[in-house]
Amino acid sequence: MRKEGADVPRQRLAAQTPLCGDLELLDVRDDGIGRVVRVARLLPGADGKETLFEPHIVWMNGDRFVLAGFERVEMGSITVHYAQSWLCVLALDVSADVSMRNAGRLSREAR
């Protein structure tokens, strides 16, 4: 796992507070690079900027999977792109009336 492009030690992963929400994957027009790009977004994001560009599945096992791609950060007049990985955990609602939307709810545990 990575945070702002740097590796996160396994010990610190367990201590991080997970972000919960709905994960959406879609293609969007990126005017900055002049083409369509695939993005993964966690909705609602903690700061509204939980977007992973060009995501791909690195591994999947049971109720967990890792998406890898890159994130962007605006630093003044400069845009910085850095490698990023998200550990996603499928959170199932075990109540009697599980909707398809709740069945697909995800928690992104690490950035």
Beta strands, then each sheet from edge to edge (+ up, - down):
strand 1: 2-3
strand 2: 6-7
strand 3: 19-30
strand 4: 35-43
strand 5: 51-61
strand 6: 64-75
strand 7: 78-90
strand 8: 106-110
sheet 1: 1+ 2-
sheet 2: 3+ 4- 5+ 6- 7+ 8- 3+
end
